[in-house]
Amino acid sequence: MAVKEIAFKCTKASTYYTIGGVRLYDKNDKIYPIKFSSKNGLTSNIFYIQGTDITGTVSATNSWGTYYFVDSPFDTDKSIVTSYPNVNYWLSSSADTIKITFNIPVKISKIDFVPYCGNGTDRKQNAVEIIVIDETQNIFLQEKCNTSTYVENQVYPVLTPTLTSLRSVLLKSNDSIYSYESNNVKHVTKMTSNTTPSPLVASASSIYSSSYPAWLAFNGTRTDVNNCWITSSSLLTDQWVQIDFKDKKRVSHIEVVGMGVNPTSSPKNFTVSGSNDGISFYPLLKINNQINWGTFESRGFNFNYVVNYRYYRFHIHDNNGYASYTGIVDIVYSLNGSALMNLNNSSKKSFVNYGNIRLFDMNKPIKVVDYVLEEGESTDDSEYIMTQKINRKPLSISFN
């Protein structure tokens, strides 16, 4: 899996947010040597990975004082082990998130970090949330580590089974070769207007005023009463808000956040529809009787099958009785499930590119079969790997 961005979101200790000793590993479990041409950036700094053409940026909105810098936790010139130097970590009194962004996506197998740096409980946060964004700008991993019991200046791993690749496995059934993939992708939007970030476009059947446009349903904010899409006061029912991804997105789940004030304005009965031309919409999910919404309550709904459309329209038929408007704080579409990729053969190239060991996920329903055609395959028998059929319990595969 190629990583585009990793964010570390820290909970605040009594005074500070802090993290140190971040180390990223390649597929051979070797640390990527991250270097900085200039040191000690307060809000951002550019790095390179030694021996490669990969560059990137580490950034935060704030670093404390002139001792604790944004580049310090990622700089492999600095120690990661115990007896941690007092200033070899990032510290902030106002920013909770520090992130590393790669200009070229990087294969990463695991992540280490030091959650409790320096001295004093004012630098010991209760948790660190790690959010990994892949090369398609989707969330590939979102994991919250409870660090309240972690020891000062000790190195801890992020539990990243979806990143780790220790050995390769392909599946064979009825003389066909398959790679098994576990999908858990959020189609993150984080919109800042109806047309940004490009190429996303948000629209709605009506709005209450210019203060409550369509894009506020897709900006990712969930605890601000002013960050929501609200319908016109004269049009409370049969109103919709939609997102145009510009490309087709596979979806099997939707998460909806109800209103922060007047929860009875949250949707009661609604339909999700899909379209590829923005004209003809097809009903994909119908949900009724969603009552008793709490303030900023999040509810998730699974589709009966994986759908693949460019436009997704959230159509509210009626709310929970509020007479002035209907609204939504946030909507997130995602793909949760599994897929089989049908390969040409079991060559070394197939094992390197598609082999994996995430067999513990195989209790999930497999809803998608993709096909991979490899060009320029060698016909040399030495290029092919011995396969073992698994058409027997408990590893049998069957299709409907």
C-alpha positions, -999 to +999 in steps of 0.1 A: +000+000+000+014+034-010+011+062+015+006+098+006+001+113+041+003+103+078-013+125+104-007+122+142-035+137+162-026+140+199-049+146+228-036+174+251-019+168+283-023+194+310-003+219+290+011+205+257+006+183+227+037+163+220+052+134+200+086+122+190+107+094+175+085+086+145+101+060+123+086+046+090+097+012+077+099-002+042+087-036+031+120-051+043+114-037+078+142-012+074+138+024+085+134+050+058+163+075+063+145+108+065+168+138+063+163+176+064+186+199+045+177+227+069+168+220+105+144+234+131+112+245+112+085+258+135+055+251+113+069+232+083+100+217+068+110+199+036+127+165+039+142+139+015+146+101+019+182+094+015+191+072-015+158+079-033+141+107-053+113+109-027+108+143-010+080+157+012+070+180+039+063+178+076+039+204+090+018+216+119+002+250+126+024+256+157+055+245+175+063+257+210+091+282+215+125+278+197+135+243+210+108+218+199+106+217+161+082+203+136+109+182+119+124+167+151+102+136+155+108+125+118+146+133+116+164+100+116+196+118+124+181+122+159+178+094+184+146+073+189+157+052+218+154+058+256+173+086+274+156+108+249+173+142+245+152+170+259+145+188+226+144+159+201+106+160+198+077+182+187+059+202+213+029+226+209+006+244+232-021+250+206-018+225+177-030+190+182-020+175+148+014+170+131+016+153+097+041+141+071+032+143+034+051+126+006+054+141-029+056+106-043+036+079-025+057+056-004+053+019+005+052+016+043+050-016+063+049-003+099+052+028+121+070+034+154+067+065+176+074+079+211+041+092+226+055+104+259+085+126+254+107+146+277+099+151+314+067+158+333+031+148+330+023+180+312+037+163+282+019+129+285-012+129+264-039+103+268-041+092+232-026+095+197-048+090+166-029+079+135-046+086+102-030+072+070-041+086+036-033+065+005-023+076-030-059+081-040-065+105-011-087+080+008-082+070+045-066+036+045-059+034+082-074+053+112-062+040+145-064+055+180-037+044+204-045+048+241-012+061+255-023+069+290-003+040+304+027+044+281+061+049+297+082+080+292+108+079+264+098+044+252+092+034+216+058+020+207+045+005+174+013+015+157-008-016+153-008-017+115-017-052+103-031-036+071+003-020+064+025-050+073+036-074+046+056-103+058+050-130+032+030-134+001-001-156-005-023-160-035-054-181-037-062-207-063-097-221-070-110-239-101-077-233-119-080-195-114-056-174-094-069-147-070-055-120-047-076-112-017-080-076-007-097-062+023-113-028+016-120-002+042-118+032+024-135+064+034-141+088+005-129+119+024-141+152+009-131+180+034-147+206+011-142+244+016-167+256-010-191+240-035-163+235-060-132+230-038-111+210-035-112+203-072-127+182-088-154+178-062-187+196-066-215+199-040-250+210-047-285+210-031-321+214-040-324+244-017-305+262+011-317+282+040-293+310+033-258+316+019-245+307+054-256+271+051-246+259+016-244+223+003-206+219+008-210+222+046-224+187+045-191+174+032-165+195+050-158+169+077-167+193+106-190+175+131-192+196+163-199+231+150-236+242+149-229+266+121-212+240+099-242+223+083-264+222+052-299+235+059-329+235+035-350+265+027-375+274+054-403+269+029-391+235+017-388+211+046-395+178+028-383+161-004-350+180-003-316+167-013-279+174-011-254+156-034-217+152-041-201+148-075-168+130-072-161+134-109-150+098-110-169+067-100-165+057-063-173+023-049-196+027-019-211+002+006-217+025+036-228+059+045-223+078+078-247+107+086-243+132+114-275+148+127-280+184+136-262+201+165-292+223+174-329+214+170-322+176+165-358+172+153-346+189+121-325+158+114-337+134+087-363+108+096-369+091+062-344+093+034-331+077+002-296+076-012-295+075-050-266+072-075-260+085-110-232+086-136-246+115-157-262+137-130-296+133-147-308+098-142-306+087-105-312+052-092-323+044-057-296+026-038-306+027-001-339+036+016-340+042+054-371+050+074-380+060+110-347+075+122-360+092+153-346+105+186-314+120+172-289+132+198-269+164+194-243+158+166-252+121+167-235+099+140-254+070+125-241+045+099-260+026+073-249-003+051-259-008+015-271-043+005-243-044-021-214-024-034-224+004-057-202+023-081-214+058-092-200+093-098-229+112-082-244+104-048-276+122-037-289+121-001-327+127-005-346+136+027-383+129+025-391+143+059-376+153+092-385+146+128-411+173+131-391+206+132-411+233+114-384+257+103-359+237+083-342+203+077-305+198+079-274+176+080-241+183+097-219+158+078-221+129+053-193+105+045-195+077+019-172+047+023-164+012+010-163-015+036-158-050+024-136-074+005-126-081-030-110-108-051-087-098-080-085-124-108-049-126-119-033-140-151-011-164-133+010-170-102+042-155-114+068-139-092+055-105-104+020-115-092+033-124-058+052-092-054+024-069-066-007-087-053+003-113-027-008-107+009-014-125+042-046-107+054-064-140+055-079-132+089-103-108+071-118-136+050-148-139+072-161-108+055-184-112+025-165-109-008-186-086-030-163-076-059-142-095-084-117-075-104-094-088-132-057-081-136-040-086-170-003-085-168+016-074-199+049-088-211+048-119-189+078-143-193+070-178-205+101-191-187+088-218-163+113-206-137+093-174-134+063-193-121+056-203-085+042-236-073+006-232-062-014-253-039-051-257-044-073-247-014-105-262-026-111-278+008-124-266+041-117-243+059-100-224+030-124-232+002-137-205-020-171-206-037-191-181-058-227-175-064 
